[in-house]
Amino acid sequence: MAKVAVVITDMFEDSEYTSPKEALEAAGHILVTIEKEAGKKVTGKNGEATVTIDKGIDDVNPADFDALFIPGGFSPDQLRADERFVSFAKSFMDEKKPVFAICHGPQLLITAKALEGRDATGYKSIRVDMEYAGVKFHDEEVFVCQKQLVTSRTPDDLPAFNREIVNLLEEKGL
């Protein structure tokens, strides 16, 4: 059973949070939502999902988590403006812990300068940004890099994304 940190704020892509959350919880994993402050409610950009934040970024340590999940939408772009979230995400990549990013999720990893030399995918509008960050971009529904980084492009890719994030945690014995 893995303890998964979820960095999320307002305007996340609803299904890119709710669908992986359901898949991870069904596999027995625990998710902890993280934003600027605990108890805050954040809402998806489609208004279909509201999340009550479990922990504030100042109250968490990457060492306390087994994996990181970054839902897409406008949330990752907002979070990357805050160095605390950038450092938090970078530590997972540096420690070779599993990281799951869908759609615009890789934006946080771009700002963390944690994608150079990686193979990944993401939403088409950030492809050039990812390539400038040193990514070999793959236009595929899901891409698993070095048994650590799982990325997908859009909500249409959620079945493959969910399968691979659960599989990766299982492979790692978490």
N, CA, C and O of each residue as an XYZ file, in Angstrom:
696
protein
N       0.842     -1.176      0.000
C       0.000      0.000      0.000
C       0.889      1.243      0.000
O       1.701      1.433      0.905
N       0.732      2.077     -1.010
C       1.527      3.295     -1.140
C       0.775      4.492     -0.576
O      -0.454      4.553     -0.606
N       1.546      5.434     -0.066
C       1.008      6.725      0.348
C       1.377      7.704     -0.767
O       2.552      7.988     -1.003
N       0.347      8.213     -1.446
C       0.546      9.034     -2.647
C       0.208     10.494     -2.359
O      -0.905     10.813     -1.942
N       1.171     11.367     -2.584
C       0.946     12.804     -2.462
C       0.269     13.292     -3.739
O       0.686     12.937     -4.841
N      -0.775     14.103     -3.592
C      -1.481     14.682     -4.735
C      -1.395     16.201     -4.612
O      -2.005     16.787     -3.718
N      -0.638     16.840     -5.507
C      -0.574     18.305     -5.491
C      -1.660     18.827     -6.421
O      -1.713     18.482     -7.602
N      -2.531     19.672     -5.856
C      -3.735     20.060     -6.586
C      -4.225     21.408     -6.086
O      -4.108     21.722     -4.902
N      -4.778     22.208     -7.002
C      -5.432     23.449     -6.630
C      -6.615     23.675     -7.568
O      -6.918     22.836     -8.417
N      -7.270     24.806     -7.404
C      -8.443     25.106     -8.225
C      -8.146     24.973     -9.722
O      -7.017     25.158    -10.177
N      -9.200     24.647    -10.461
C      -9.154     24.540    -11.921
C      -8.419     23.284    -12.422
O      -7.954     23.244    -13.561
N      -8.320     22.258    -11.555
C      -7.793     20.972    -12.026
C      -8.801     20.372    -12.990
O      -9.982     20.718    -12.958
N      -8.340     19.479    -13.839
C      -9.237     18.760    -14.752
C      -9.935     17.684    -13.921
O      -9.295     16.737    -13.463
N     -11.236     17.830    -13.729
C     -12.008     16.987    -12.809
C     -11.707     15.490    -12.956
O     -11.303     14.839    -11.993
N     -11.903     14.955    -14.146
C     -11.750     13.512    -14.340
C     -10.299     13.060    -14.201
O     -10.039     11.896    -13.895
N      -9.352     13.971    -14.424
C      -7.940     13.597    -14.301
C      -7.508     13.485    -12.842
O      -6.407     13.018    -12.547
N      -8.371     13.912    -11.944
C      -8.158     13.651    -10.519
C      -9.035     12.486    -10.056
O      -8.548     11.546     -9.428
N     -10.336     12.556    -10.372
C     -11.270     11.580     -9.807
C     -11.035     10.159    -10.315
O     -11.126      9.209     -9.538
N     -10.738      9.998    -11.593
C     -10.560      8.662    -12.154
C      -9.300      7.969    -11.600
O      -9.399      6.832    -11.138
N      -8.123      8.612    -11.629
C      -6.951      7.964    -11.021
C      -7.109      7.749     -9.514
O      -6.643      6.745     -8.975
N      -7.761      8.685     -8.842
C      -8.014      8.546     -7.395
C      -8.773      7.243     -7.137
O      -8.400      6.457     -6.266
N      -9.844      7.029     -7.909
C     -10.641      5.815     -7.741
C      -9.805      4.564     -8.017
O      -9.901      3.579     -7.286
N      -8.988      4.601     -9.068
C      -8.162      3.442     -9.421
C      -7.130      3.154     -8.331
O      -6.919      1.999     -7.961
N      -6.492      4.199     -7.821
C      -5.482      4.005     -6.779
C      -6.112      3.519     -5.477
O      -5.582      2.618     -4.829
N      -7.226      4.106     -5.099
C      -7.886      3.673     -3.865
C      -8.415      2.251     -3.989
O      -8.363      1.488     -3.023
N      -8.917      1.886     -5.152
C      -9.402      0.518     -5.365
C      -8.275     -0.499     -5.215
O      -8.513     -1.648     -4.842
N      -7.038     -0.069     -5.507
C      -5.872     -0.944     -5.369
C      -5.285     -0.896     -3.959
O      -4.268     -1.533     -3.684
N      -5.934     -0.131     -3.057
C      -5.523     -0.105     -1.665
C      -4.576      1.008     -1.266
O      -4.072      1.014     -0.143
N      -4.323      1.946     -2.157
C      -3.393      3.033     -1.863
C      -4.103      4.198     -1.178
O      -5.316      4.360     -1.303
N      -3.336      4.997     -0.460
C      -3.859      6.152      0.270
C      -3.391      7.418     -0.432
O      -2.205      7.575     -0.720
N      -4.334      8.325     -0.706
C      -3.994      9.597     -1.328
C      -4.118     10.713     -0.302
O      -5.048     10.735      0.504
N      -3.169     11.634     -0.346
C      -3.170     12.805      0.529
C      -3.106     14.029     -0.372
O      -2.121     14.236     -1.081
N      -4.164     14.845     -0.344
C      -4.190     16.042     -1.185
C      -3.430     17.167     -0.495
O      -3.527     17.360      0.717
N      -2.661     17.914     -1.314
C      -1.784     18.963     -0.798
C      -1.994     20.232     -1.609
O      -1.969     20.213     -2.840
N      -2.200     21.330     -0.900
C      -2.333     22.657     -1.508
C      -1.639     23.628     -0.563
O      -0.813     23.205      0.246
N      -1.947     24.901     -0.641
C      -1.275     25.866      0.230
C      -1.678     25.715      1.693
O      -0.858     25.921      2.587
N      -2.949     25.352      1.943
C      -3.383     25.187      3.327
C      -4.389     24.051      3.460
O      -5.232     23.838      2.588
N      -4.281     23.334      4.564
C      -5.200     22.228      4.855
C      -6.608     22.764      5.088
O      -6.792     23.868      5.600
N      -7.599     21.959      4.701
C      -8.991     22.310      4.932
C      -9.620     23.145      3.834
O     -10.843     23.271      3.775
N      -8.803     23.715      2.965
C      -9.320     24.514      1.849
C     -10.072     23.598      0.883
O      -9.716     22.431      0.718
N     -11.091     24.125      0.263
C     -11.810     23.374     -0.779
C     -11.376     23.907     -2.141
O     -11.399     25.113     -2.383
N     -10.981     22.994     -3.029
C     -10.622     23.375     -4.394
C     -11.611     22.711     -5.346
O     -12.117     21.622     -5.077
N     -11.875     23.383     -6.460
C     -12.895     22.918     -7.400
C     -12.294     22.717     -8.775
O     -11.466     23.505     -9.232
N     -12.730     21.639     -9.433
C     -12.290     21.354    -10.788
C     -12.823     22.378    -11.770
O     -13.806     23.068    -11.499
N     -12.164     22.467    -12.910
C     -12.535     23.493    -13.892
C     -13.910     23.249    -14.499
O     -14.529     24.179    -15.015
N     -14.393     22.020    -14.446
C     -15.723     21.719    -14.964
C     -16.787     21.778    -13.873
O     -17.973     21.599    -14.148
N     -16.363     22.028    -12.640
C     -17.296     22.125    -11.524
C     -17.902     20.801    -11.100
O     -18.879     20.774    -10.352
N     -17.327     19.699    -11.574
C     -17.869     18.376    -11.263
C     -17.272     17.784     -9.990
O     -17.865     16.891     -9.383
N     -16.106     18.275     -9.584
C     -15.426     17.714     -8.423
C     -14.935     18.832     -7.512
O     -14.392     19.841     -7.963
N     -15.141     18.622     -6.224
C     -14.602     19.506     -5.199
C     -13.779     18.646     -4.255
O     -14.204     17.562     -3.855
N     -12.605     19.134     -3.904
C     -11.692     18.386     -3.059
C     -11.379     19.211     -1.820
O     -11.028     20.386     -1.923
N     -11.506     18.598     -0.653
C     -11.075     19.240      0.583
C      -9.625     18.828      0.821
O      -9.312     17.641      0.905
N      -8.762     19.807      0.927
C      -7.324     19.568      1.030
C      -6.959     18.979      2.391
O      -7.395     19.460      3.437
N      -6.147     17.923      2.345
C      -5.730     17.236      3.563
C      -4.599     17.963      4.285
O      -4.628     18.101      5.508
N      -3.600     18.430      3.528
C      -2.393     18.999      4.137
C      -1.948     20.251      3.385
O      -2.116     20.358      2.170
N      -1.381     21.187      4.130
C      -0.748     22.347      3.524
C       0.671     21.991      3.115
O       1.296     21.127      3.732
N       1.182     22.637      2.093
C       2.519     22.326      1.569
C       3.600     22.499      2.637
O       4.606     21.790      2.612
N       3.411     23.420      3.562
C       4.414     23.626      4.609
C       4.376     22.540      5.675
O       5.265     22.476      6.524
N       3.351     21.683      5.639
C       3.181     20.642      6.652
C       3.544     19.247      6.149
O       3.300     18.254      6.834
N       4.123     19.173      4.955
C       4.452     17.863      4.389
C       5.932     17.777      4.036
O       6.611     18.780      3.812
N       6.396     16.539      3.997
C       7.778     16.253      3.626
C       7.743     15.140      2.578
O       7.087     14.121      2.794
N       8.433     15.312      1.450
C       8.420     14.258      0.426
C       8.830     12.889      0.957
O       8.389     11.865      0.436
N       9.665     12.865      1.982
C      10.121     11.596      2.553
C       8.975     10.784      3.151
O       9.106      9.575      3.343
N       7.854     11.440      3.445
C       6.712     10.752      4.049
C       5.797     10.093      3.020
O       4.782      9.499      3.383
N       6.154     10.193      1.727
C       5.302      9.672      0.656
C       6.079      8.715     -0.238
O       7.297      8.814     -0.382
N       5.332      7.783     -0.835
C       5.926      6.801     -1.740
C       5.873      7.237     -3.196
O       6.684      6.790     -4.006
N       4.910      8.120     -3.543
C       4.708      8.514     -4.941
C       4.050      9.891     -4.983
O       3.517     10.379     -3.986
N       4.104     10.503     -6.171
C       3.506     11.814     -6.403
C       2.568     11.731     -7.598
O       2.900     11.138     -8.624
N       1.382     12.337     -7.450
C       0.390     12.393     -8.523
C       0.070     13.856     -8.805
O      -0.269     14.616     -7.898
N       0.185     14.246    -10.094
C      -0.094     15.615    -10.526
C      -1.215     15.588    -11.559
O      -0.960     15.323    -12.734
N      -2.465     15.862    -11.138
C      -3.556     15.944    -12.114
C      -3.360     17.151    -13.034
O      -2.659     18.103    -12.689
N      -3.989     17.095    -14.204
C      -3.868     18.175    -15.172
C      -4.867     19.297    -14.973
O      -5.348     19.539    -13.865
N      -5.169     19.976    -16.067
C      -5.991     21.176    -16.010
C      -5.096     22.384    -15.811
O      -3.926     22.367    -16.196
N      -5.644     23.440    -15.208
C      -4.857     24.652    -14.965
C      -4.118     24.590    -13.631
O      -3.292     25.458    -13.348
N      -4.394     23.595    -12.820
C      -3.779     23.446    -11.506
C      -2.248     23.407    -11.557
O      -1.615     24.157    -10.814
N      -1.617     22.568    -12.398
C      -0.154     22.500    -12.382
C       0.521     23.825    -12.748
O       1.585     24.150    -12.220
N      -0.095     24.578    -13.642
C       0.479     25.864    -14.034
C       0.445     26.840    -12.865
O       1.380     27.620    -12.683
N      -0.612     26.805    -12.079
C      -0.697     27.667    -10.895
C       0.298     27.227     -9.825
O       0.958     28.060     -9.203
N       0.402     25.923     -9.614
C       1.287     25.409     -8.574
C       2.756     25.685     -8.882
O       3.547     25.896     -7.963
N       3.131     25.688    -10.150
C       4.542     25.879    -10.471
C       5.024     27.301    -10.241
O       6.222     27.571    -10.321
N       4.102     28.210     -9.956
C       4.491     29.578     -9.603
C       4.953     29.667     -8.152
O       5.469     30.700     -7.725
N       4.771     28.584     -7.390
C       5.135     28.546     -5.981
C       6.316     27.588     -5.808
O       6.184     26.382     -6.021
N       7.450     28.127     -5.427
C       8.687     27.341     -5.328
C       8.550     26.143     -4.391
O       9.248     25.144     -4.568
N       7.668     26.226     -3.402
C       7.491     25.098     -2.477
C       6.977     23.860     -3.211
O       7.407     22.744     -2.920
N       6.063     24.050     -4.156
C       5.530     22.920     -4.926
C       6.557     22.415     -5.937
O       6.646     21.216     -6.198
N       7.324     23.332     -6.497
C       8.376     22.963     -7.450
C       9.412     22.076     -6.747
O       9.779     21.018     -7.259
N       9.873     22.509     -5.589
C      10.860     21.735     -4.823
C      10.300     20.380     -4.393
O      10.990     19.363     -4.447
N       9.038     20.385     -3.967
C       8.377     19.147     -3.547
C       8.371     18.141     -4.699
O       8.750     16.984     -4.517
N       7.943     18.580     -5.876
C       7.894     17.692     -7.043
C       9.294     17.229     -7.452
O       9.499     16.056     -7.764
N      10.238     18.141     -7.450
C      11.608     17.806     -7.855
C      12.195     16.713     -6.972
O      12.920     15.842     -7.453
N      11.883     16.758     -5.690
C      12.448     15.762     -4.780
C      12.000     14.345     -5.145
O      12.784     13.406     -5.008
N      10.777     14.171     -5.598
C      10.311     12.841     -6.011
C      11.089     12.346     -7.223
O      11.461     11.176     -7.302
N      11.328     13.248     -8.160
C      12.090     12.867     -9.355
C      13.541     12.544     -8.977
O      14.104     11.554     -9.444
N      14.132     13.377     -8.139
C      15.522     13.165     -7.726
C      15.692     11.870     -6.944
O      16.714     11.196     -7.067
N      14.695     11.524     -6.142
C      14.760     10.308     -5.317
C      14.296      9.065     -6.077
O      14.263      7.966     -5.523
N      13.939      9.246     -7.344
C      13.492      8.134     -8.199
C      12.218      7.462     -7.678
O      12.008      6.265     -7.873
N      11.372      8.259     -7.011
C      10.079      7.752     -6.566
C       9.087      7.863     -7.718
O       9.258      8.720     -8.585
N       8.047      7.015     -7.752
C       7.060      7.093     -8.826
C       6.375      8.465     -8.882
O       5.969      9.023     -7.862
N       6.261      8.986    -10.106
C       5.583     10.259    -10.352
C       4.593     10.038    -11.488
O       4.939      9.491    -12.535
N       3.351     10.477    -11.262
C       2.275     10.314    -12.236
C       1.773     11.696    -12.645
O       1.298     12.456    -11.801
N       1.873     12.029    -13.935
C       1.459     13.351    -14.412
C       0.654     13.190    -15.695
O       1.098     12.541    -16.642
N      -0.529     13.785    -15.714
C      -1.382     13.677    -16.885
C      -1.700     15.062    -17.431
O      -1.831     16.025    -16.675
N      -1.823     15.151    -18.757
C      -2.235     16.352    -19.469
C      -1.238     17.497    -19.249
O      -0.137     17.460    -19.797
N      -1.604     18.510    -18.459
C      -0.719     19.635    -18.163
C       0.134     19.376    -16.918
O       0.930     20.230    -16.526
N      -0.024     18.220    -16.302
C       0.752     17.873    -15.109
C       2.253     18.050    -15.267
O       2.908     18.529    -14.341
N       2.828     17.674    -16.426
C       4.275     17.836    -16.590
C       4.771     19.280    -16.470
O       5.973     19.497    -16.314
N       3.875     20.272    -16.540
C       4.326     21.661    -16.388
C       5.064     21.872    -15.072
O       6.056     22.599    -15.026
N       4.588     21.246    -14.011
C       5.249     21.381    -12.719
C       6.645     20.766    -12.775
O       7.580     21.298    -12.176
N       6.790     19.661    -13.482
C       8.089     18.994    -13.611
C       9.036     19.765    -14.528
O      10.253     19.721    -14.346
N       8.481     20.470    -15.512
C       9.300     21.334    -16.374
C       9.945     22.425    -15.518
O      11.151     22.656    -15.599
N       9.136     23.087    -14.703
C       9.642     24.158    -13.858
C      10.647     23.625    -12.838
O      11.575     24.334    -12.450
N      10.464     22.388    -12.409
C      11.402     21.754    -11.477
C      12.698     21.326    -12.171
O      13.627     20.849    -11.520
N      12.753     21.497    -13.478
C      13.922     21.080    -14.278
C      14.248     19.609    -14.019
O      15.403     19.231    -13.821
N      13.190     18.793    -14.028
C      13.328     17.382    -13.673
C      13.039     16.433    -14.836
O      12.919     15.224    -14.636
N      12.927     16.974    -16.044
C      12.544     16.121    -17.177
C      13.650     15.897    -18.208
O      13.471     15.110    -19.137
N      14.756     16.556    -18.063
C      15.820     16.422    -19.066
C      16.255     14.967    -19.196
O      16.526     14.290    -18.204
N      16.316     14.501    -20.447
C      16.735     13.138    -20.729
C      15.651     12.093    -20.520
O      15.920     10.895    -20.604
N      14.443     12.530    -20.252
C      13.335     11.602    -20.022
C      12.510     11.409    -21.284
O      12.527     12.239    -22.194
N      11.797     10.310    -21.317
C      10.794     10.047    -22.339
C       9.449     10.252    -21.666
O       9.209      9.727    -20.579
N       8.556     11.024    -22.315
C       7.265     11.319    -21.686
C       6.275     11.797    -22.728
O       6.610     11.989    -23.897
N       5.040     11.983    -22.270
C       3.998     12.575    -23.088
C       3.240     13.586    -22.239
O       3.467     13.695    -21.034
N       2.349     14.314    -22.871
C       1.547     15.311    -22.183
C       0.581     15.919    -23.186
O       0.516     15.487    -24.337
N      -0.158     16.907    -22.751
C      -1.114     17.559    -23.633
C      -0.370     18.239    -24.787
O       0.730     18.760    -24.599
N      -0.970     18.232    -25.971
C      -0.278     18.721    -27.169
C       0.209     20.162    -27.054
O       1.224     20.511    -27.658
N      -0.488     21.009    -26.293
C      -0.069     22.407    -26.213
C       1.196     22.607    -25.378
O       1.797     23.680    -25.434
N       1.618     21.594    -24.600
C       2.863     21.738    -23.844
C       3.998     20.898    -24.436
O       5.073     20.788    -23.847
N       3.747     20.313    -25.600
C       4.768     19.477    -26.236
C       6.071     20.240    -26.450
O       7.141     19.737    -26.108
N       5.999     21.428    -27.001
C       7.214     22.206    -27.268
C       7.918     22.552    -25.959
O       9.144     22.493    -25.875
N       7.142     22.913    -24.941
C       7.731     23.207    -23.632
C       8.478     21.981    -23.104
O       9.582     22.098    -22.572
N       7.875     20.825    -23.253
C       8.504     19.590    -22.788
C       9.773     19.308    -23.578
O      10.788     18.904    -23.010
N       9.714     19.519    -24.878
C      10.906     19.289    -25.704
C      12.033     20.254    -25.331
O      13.194     19.851    -25.265
N      11.701     21.527    -25.086
C      12.711     22.483    -24.635
C      13.296     22.089    -23.281
O      14.436     22.431    -22.967
N      12.513     21.371    -22.485
C      12.973     20.905    -21.177
C      13.827     19.642    -21.287
O      14.310     19.124    -20.280
N      14.011     19.151    -22.515
C      14.874     17.997    -22.729
C      14.169     16.664    -22.798
O      14.808     15.618    -22.677
N      12.858     16.682    -22.990
C      12.069     15.453    -23.078
C      12.060     14.918    -24.504
O      11.958     15.686    -25.462
N      12.168     13.607    -24.640
C      11.861     12.960    -25.911
C      10.361     12.693    -25.840
O       9.912     11.807    -25.113
N       9.592     13.470    -26.605
C       8.137     13.434    -26.524
C       7.571     12.269    -27.321
O       8.004     12.005    -28.443
N       6.608     11.575    -26.739
C       5.932     10.455    -27.388
C       4.432     10.768    -27.437
O       3.809     10.972    -26.395
N       3.866     10.806    -28.607
C       2.424     11.053    -28.753
C       1.699      9.719    -28.619
O       1.227      9.149    -29.603
N       1.620      9.234    -27.382
C       1.007      7.951    -27.066
C       0.082      8.138    -25.864
O       0.241      9.085    -25.094
N      -0.889      7.227    -25.705
C      -1.863      7.379    -24.628
C      -1.237      7.320    -23.243
O      -1.737      7.949    -22.311
N      -0.166      6.582    -23.099
C       0.557      6.530    -21.830
C       2.009      6.197    -22.135
O       2.313      5.445    -23.061
N       2.897      6.776    -21.334
C       4.310      6.447    -21.487
C       4.920      6.291    -20.102
O       4.774      7.157    -19.239
N       5.614      5.156    -19.904
C       6.293      4.887    -18.640
C       7.786      4.991    -18.896
O       8.330      4.268    -19.731
N       8.448      5.892    -18.178
C       9.877      6.128    -18.353
C      10.648      5.637    -17.138
O      10.367      6.033    -16.007
N      11.609      4.782    -17.383
C      12.541      4.301    -16.361
C      11.840      3.763    -15.112
O      12.342      3.914    -13.998
N      10.692      3.143    -15.303
C       9.919      2.574    -14.183
C       9.754      3.583    -13.052
O       9.774      3.228    -11.873
N       9.587      4.872    -13.444
C       9.389      5.921    -12.451
C       8.314      6.917    -12.852
O       7.413      7.216    -12.068
N       8.409      7.428    -14.064
C       7.539      8.511    -14.509
C       6.466      7.972    -15.451
O       6.775      7.394    -16.493
N       5.194      8.170    -15.070
C       4.065      7.757    -15.908
C       3.349      9.027    -16.359
O       2.914      9.830    -15.533
N       3.229      9.205    -17.684
C       2.565     10.385    -18.227
C       1.520      9.982    -19.264
O       1.651      8.963    -19.943
N       0.479     10.811    -19.368
C      -0.563     10.635    -20.381
C      -0.973     12.000    -20.901
O      -0.605     13.030    -20.335
N      -1.757     11.998    -22.013
C      -2.064     13.236    -22.735
C      -3.358     13.916    -22.317
O      -3.362     15.121    -22.067
N      -4.460     13.171    -22.235
C      -5.787     13.775    -22.059
C      -6.687     12.838    -21.258
O      -6.308     11.701    -20.976
N      -7.884     13.314    -20.888
C      -8.825     12.420    -20.195
C      -9.144     11.152    -20.992
O      -9.471     10.124    -20.400
N      -9.057     11.208    -22.305
C      -9.309     10.005    -23.113
C      -8.323      8.882    -22.791
O      -8.612      7.707    -23.018
N      -7.164      9.254    -22.261
C      -6.105      8.285    -21.965
C      -6.199      7.710    -20.546
O      -5.356      6.904    -20.151
N      -7.208      8.115    -19.787
C      -7.293      7.703    -18.388
C      -7.282      6.191    -18.165
O      -6.623      5.745    -17.225
N      -7.972      5.368    -18.970
C      -7.893      3.928    -18.712
C      -6.447      3.399    -18.749
O      -6.057      2.608    -17.891
N      -5.664      3.829    -19.730
C      -4.269      3.388    -19.831
C      -3.431      3.978    -18.702
O      -2.602      3.282    -18.115
N      -3.642      5.257    -18.395
C      -2.913      5.935    -17.315
C      -3.169      5.226    -15.986
O      -2.232      4.903    -15.257
N      -4.430      4.991    -15.683
C      -4.789      4.329    -14.424
C      -4.171      2.942    -14.326
O      -3.662      2.557    -13.273
N      -4.215      2.202    -15.411
C      -3.633      0.851    -15.433
C      -2.141      0.913    -15.106
O      -1.647      0.142    -14.283
N      -1.434      1.830    -15.752
C       0.022      1.888    -15.587
C       0.458      2.427    -14.228
O       1.482      1.993    -13.700
N      -0.303      3.370    -13.644
C       0.108      3.872    -12.326
C      -0.089      2.788    -11.265
O       0.738      2.636    -10.366
N      -1.171      2.046    -11.372
C      -1.408      0.946    -10.432
C      -0.371     -0.152    -10.645
O       0.156     -0.700     -9.677
N      -0.071     -0.480    -11.901
C       0.931     -1.503    -12.200
C       2.306     -1.118    -11.671
O       3.011     -1.955    -11.107
N       2.690      0.131    -11.848
C       4.015      0.572    -11.405
C       4.156      0.442     -9.882
O       5.182     -0.024     -9.385
N       3.136      0.851     -9.161
C       3.197      0.720     -7.703
C       3.272     -0.744     -7.289
O       3.973     -1.100     -6.341
N       2.547     -1.577     -8.005
C       2.590     -3.013     -7.706
C       3.975     -3.577     -7.988
O       4.514     -4.335     -7.182
N       4.562     -3.206     -9.146
C       5.916     -3.660     -9.497
C       6.941     -3.250     -8.456
O       7.896     -3.980     -8.191
N       6.739     -2.074     -7.865
C       7.687     -1.567     -6.856
C       7.411     -2.151     -5.475
O       8.122     -1.851     -4.516
N       6.370     -2.993     -5.375
C       6.043     -3.619     -4.100
C       5.405     -2.680     -3.101
O       5.483     -2.888     -1.890
N       4.775     -1.644     -3.622
C       4.135     -0.651     -2.751
C       2.639     -0.908     -2.644
O       1.934     -0.173     -1.953
